[in-house]
Amino acid sequence: MTQHAQHRSVSVAIVDNDRMALMALSSLLPRAGFTVIWTAQLGAAAIQRCIRAEDRPNVLLVDMALTDMTGIDVCQAVHRWTPTLPMIGVTAYDPDVYRNAAISAGATTVISKDDIAAITTAIRTAVSAGSAGSNAHNQSSSNQPDDAASSTPPQSTAVQHTAAQPARSFALSAQQTAIMRGYADGRSTDEIAAELGISKGTIFSQVARVREKLHARDRDEAVALCRRYLRM
């Protein structure tokens, strides 16, 4: 994890297991007027930093495919602890694959890592929306009688989240992605195990989880879905 000097601007934190992507974003975002206050390569580390108020950024950028967990997992965990923190998903794959699930988990959107202009716009939009929402809430709370507030039940977001949740989730971890890419390239289980330095049991366990996420009947169907939607 890398600590950066703070500056009076919108603070941004980034979690991405790709060191080159972290370096690129950490270099480009300050040119757009943002301050990158910290970066992390593990989802668990990012969650811990966001829980602590003193480390919490104005906006968190979350890679959708991490090593220790998925970006969706990070968004869900952070949203539980600090539901007002804006989160923006980033990915090297097709953003449409992750967008619905990420939004259901608390993110505002998912954007390609290569589209820096869109990322900077999304950061500004997220911060502006957060400020406007906070001001509107405070004004509404001060003007509304207590009995009126209690007589109107809050709208449940559970149904909205359920409706937005896609039938298949392509939010694969980095290891799951590497395994499925190996099968998509025609490698055997033994070859994938040797290449990734993991056991065949780990591979079988991860493939089972991928099949569950994709609702695939078998490994071949899971590979076919990954080829189609993740461009493997």
C-alpha positions as CSV (number, residue, x, y, z in Angstrom):
1,M,0.0,0.0,0.0
2,T,1.3,3.4,-0.9
3,Q,0.7,6.7,1.0
4,H,0.6,9.9,-0.9
5,A,0.8,13.5,0.2
6,Q,-2.5,15.1,0.8
7,H,-3.7,18.4,-0.9
8,R,-6.7,20.6,-0.7
9,S,-8.9,19.0,-3.4
10,V,-11.2,16.0,-3.9
11,S,-9.4,13.0,-2.3
12,V,-9.4,9.8,-4.2
13,A,-8.3,6.3,-3.1
14,I,-7.7,3.4,-5.5
15,V,-7.8,-0.4,-5.1
16,D,-6.4,-2.3,-8.0
17,N,-4.3,-5.5,-8.1
18,D,-2.5,-4.2,-11.3
19,R,0.5,-2.2,-10.2
20,M,0.8,-0.6,-13.6
21,A,-2.8,0.6,-13.5
22,L,-2.3,2.0,-10.0
23,M,0.8,3.9,-11.2
24,A,-1.1,5.3,-14.2
25,L,-4.1,6.4,-12.3
26,S,-2.0,7.8,-9.5
27,S,-0.2,9.9,-12.1
28,L,-3.1,11.0,-14.2
29,L,-5.7,11.9,-11.6
30,P,-3.7,14.6,-9.9
31,R,-3.4,16.3,-13.3
32,A,-7.2,16.6,-13.3
33,G,-7.1,18.3,-9.9
34,F,-7.6,15.3,-7.6
35,T,-5.5,14.1,-4.7
36,V,-4.7,10.4,-4.5
37,I,-4.4,9.8,-0.8
38,W,-3.7,6.1,-0.8
39,T,-3.7,3.0,-3.0
40,A,-4.1,-0.7,-2.3
41,Q,-3.7,-3.9,-4.2
42,L,-5.9,-6.0,-1.9
43,G,-9.6,-5.5,-1.4
44,A,-9.4,-6.3,2.3
45,A,-6.8,-3.5,2.8
46,A,-9.0,-1.0,1.0
47,I,-12.0,-2.0,3.2
48,Q,-10.0,-1.4,6.4
49,R,-8.8,2.0,5.2
50,C,-12.4,3.1,4.3
51,I,-13.7,2.0,7.7
52,R,-11.3,4.4,9.4
53,A,-12.8,7.9,9.1
54,E,-9.3,9.5,9.0
55,D,-8.3,7.4,6.0
56,R,-11.7,7.7,4.2
57,P,-11.4,9.4,0.7
58,N,-14.1,11.5,-1.0
59,V,-14.3,8.9,-3.7
60,L,-13.1,5.3,-4.0
61,L,-12.1,3.7,-7.3
62,V,-12.5,-0.1,-7.2
63,D,-11.1,-2.5,-9.8
64,M,-13.7,-5.2,-10.5
65,A,-11.2,-8.1,-10.6
66,L,-8.9,-8.2,-7.5
67,T,-6.7,-11.0,-6.1
68,D,-8.3,-11.6,-2.8
69,M,-11.9,-10.9,-3.6
70,T,-14.0,-9.3,-6.4
71,G,-14.6,-5.6,-6.7
72,I,-18.3,-6.3,-6.1
73,D,-17.4,-7.7,-2.7
74,V,-15.4,-4.6,-1.8
75,C,-18.3,-2.3,-2.8
76,Q,-20.7,-4.3,-0.7
77,A,-18.5,-4.3,2.4
78,V,-17.6,-0.6,2.1
79,H,-21.2,0.3,1.5
80,R,-22.2,-1.5,4.7
81,W,-19.8,0.5,6.8
82,T,-20.0,3.8,5.1
83,P,-23.1,4.0,2.8
84,T,-22.4,7.6,1.8
85,L,-19.0,7.0,0.3
86,P,-19.1,7.3,-3.5
87,M,-17.5,4.3,-5.2
88,I,-16.7,4.0,-8.9
89,G,-15.9,0.7,-10.5
90,V,-13.1,0.4,-13.0
91,T,-12.2,-2.5,-15.3
92,A,-9.9,-3.6,-18.1
93,Y,-12.9,-5.7,-19.5
94,D,-16.3,-4.6,-20.8
95,P,-17.8,-2.3,-18.2
96,D,-21.3,-3.5,-19.1
97,V,-20.5,-6.9,-17.7
98,Y,-20.1,-5.6,-14.2
99,R,-22.3,-2.4,-14.1
100,N,-25.6,-3.7,-12.8
101,A,-24.0,-5.8,-10.1
102,A,-21.7,-3.0,-9.1
103,I,-24.5,-0.5,-8.8
104,S,-26.5,-3.0,-6.7
105,A,-23.5,-3.3,-4.4
106,G,-23.3,0.5,-3.9
107,A,-21.1,1.8,-6.7
108,T,-22.3,4.7,-9.0
109,T,-21.1,3.1,-12.2
110,V,-18.3,1.1,-13.9
111,I,-15.9,2.6,-16.4
112,S,-13.0,1.3,-18.5
113,K,-9.6,2.0,-17.0
114,D,-8.5,3.4,-20.3
115,D,-11.2,6.1,-20.3
116,I,-9.5,8.7,-17.9
117,A,-11.8,11.5,-19.1
118,A,-14.9,9.4,-18.1
119,I,-13.3,8.5,-14.7
120,T,-12.6,12.1,-13.9
121,T,-16.1,13.2,-14.9
122,A,-17.6,10.4,-12.8
123,I,-15.6,11.5,-9.8
124,R,-16.8,15.0,-10.1
125,T,-20.3,13.9,-10.6
126,A,-20.2,11.6,-7.6
127,V,-18.8,14.3,-5.3
128,S,-21.4,16.8,-6.5
129,A,-24.3,14.4,-6.1
130,G,-23.1,13.5,-2.6
131,S,-22.9,17.2,-1.6
132,A,-26.3,18.0,-3.1
133,G,-27.9,14.9,-1.5
134,S,-26.5,15.9,1.9
135,N,-27.7,19.4,1.6
136,A,-31.2,18.4,0.5
137,H,-31.5,15.8,3.3
138,N,-30.5,18.4,5.9
139,Q,-33.0,21.0,4.5
140,S,-35.8,18.4,4.4
141,S,-35.1,17.2,7.9
142,S,-35.2,20.8,9.3
143,N,-38.5,21.7,7.5
144,Q,-40.5,18.5,7.9
145,P,-42.6,18.0,11.1
146,D,-41.7,14.9,13.1
147,D,-45.2,13.3,12.7
148,A,-45.0,13.7,8.9
149,A,-41.6,12.1,8.7
150,S,-42.7,9.2,10.8
151,S,-45.9,8.7,8.8
152,T,-44.1,8.2,5.5
153,P,-42.2,4.8,5.5
154,P,-38.8,4.9,3.8
155,Q,-38.7,3.4,0.4
156,S,-37.0,0.0,0.5
157,T,-34.1,-0.4,-1.8
158,A,-34.0,-4.1,-1.4
159,V,-36.5,-4.6,-4.2
160,Q,-34.6,-2.2,-6.5
161,H,-31.4,-4.0,-5.9
162,T,-32.9,-7.3,-6.5
163,A,-34.4,-6.1,-9.8
164,A,-31.1,-4.7,-10.9
165,Q,-29.1,-7.8,-10.1
166,P,-28.4,-9.7,-13.3
167,A,-29.0,-13.4,-13.6
168,R,-25.3,-14.0,-14.2
169,S,-22.5,-12.2,-12.4
170,F,-19.2,-11.9,-14.2
171,A,-17.4,-10.3,-11.2
172,L,-14.6,-12.9,-11.2
173,S,-11.5,-12.6,-9.0
174,A,-8.1,-12.3,-10.7
175,Q,-7.4,-16.0,-10.0
176,Q,-10.7,-17.1,-11.4
177,T,-10.2,-15.0,-14.5
178,A,-6.7,-16.4,-15.0
179,I,-8.0,-20.0,-14.7
180,M,-10.9,-19.4,-17.1
181,R,-8.6,-17.7,-19.5
182,G,-6.3,-20.8,-19.4
183,Y,-9.2,-23.1,-20.3
184,A,-10.3,-20.6,-23.0
185,D,-6.8,-20.8,-24.5
186,G,-7.1,-24.6,-24.6
187,R,-4.8,-25.4,-21.7
188,S,-5.3,-28.5,-19.5
189,T,-5.9,-28.4,-15.8
190,D,-2.3,-29.6,-15.2
191,E,-0.9,-26.9,-17.4
192,I,-3.0,-24.2,-15.7
193,A,-2.0,-25.5,-12.2
194,A,1.7,-25.4,-13.2
195,E,1.5,-21.9,-14.8
196,L,-0.4,-20.3,-11.8
197,G,1.5,-22.3,-9.1
198,I,-1.7,-23.6,-7.5
199,S,-3.2,-27.1,-6.9
200,K,-5.7,-28.8,-9.1
201,G,-8.1,-28.8,-6.1
202,T,-7.9,-25.0,-6.0
203,I,-8.7,-24.9,-9.7
204,F,-11.7,-27.2,-9.4
205,S,-13.0,-25.2,-6.4
206,Q,-12.6,-21.9,-8.3
207,V,-14.3,-23.3,-11.4
208,A,-17.2,-24.4,-9.3
209,R,-17.6,-20.9,-8.0
210,V,-17.4,-19.5,-11.5
211,R,-20.1,-21.9,-12.6
212,E,-22.3,-20.8,-9.7
213,K,-21.8,-17.1,-10.6
214,L,-22.5,-17.7,-14.3
215,H,-25.3,-20.3,-13.7
216,A,-23.4,-22.5,-16.1
217,R,-24.3,-26.2,-16.4
218,D,-20.6,-27.3,-16.7
219,R,-17.1,-26.0,-17.2
220,D,-17.4,-25.8,-21.0
221,E,-20.5,-23.5,-20.8
222,A,-18.7,-21.3,-18.2
223,V,-15.7,-21.1,-20.6
224,A,-18.0,-20.2,-23.5
225,L,-19.6,-17.5,-21.5
226,C,-16.3,-16.0,-20.5
227,R,-15.1,-16.0,-24.1
228,R,-18.3,-14.2,-25.1
229,Y,-18.6,-11.6,-22.4
230,L,-15.1,-11.2,-21.0
231,R,-13.4,-11.3,-24.5
232,M,-11.2,-14.3,-23.6
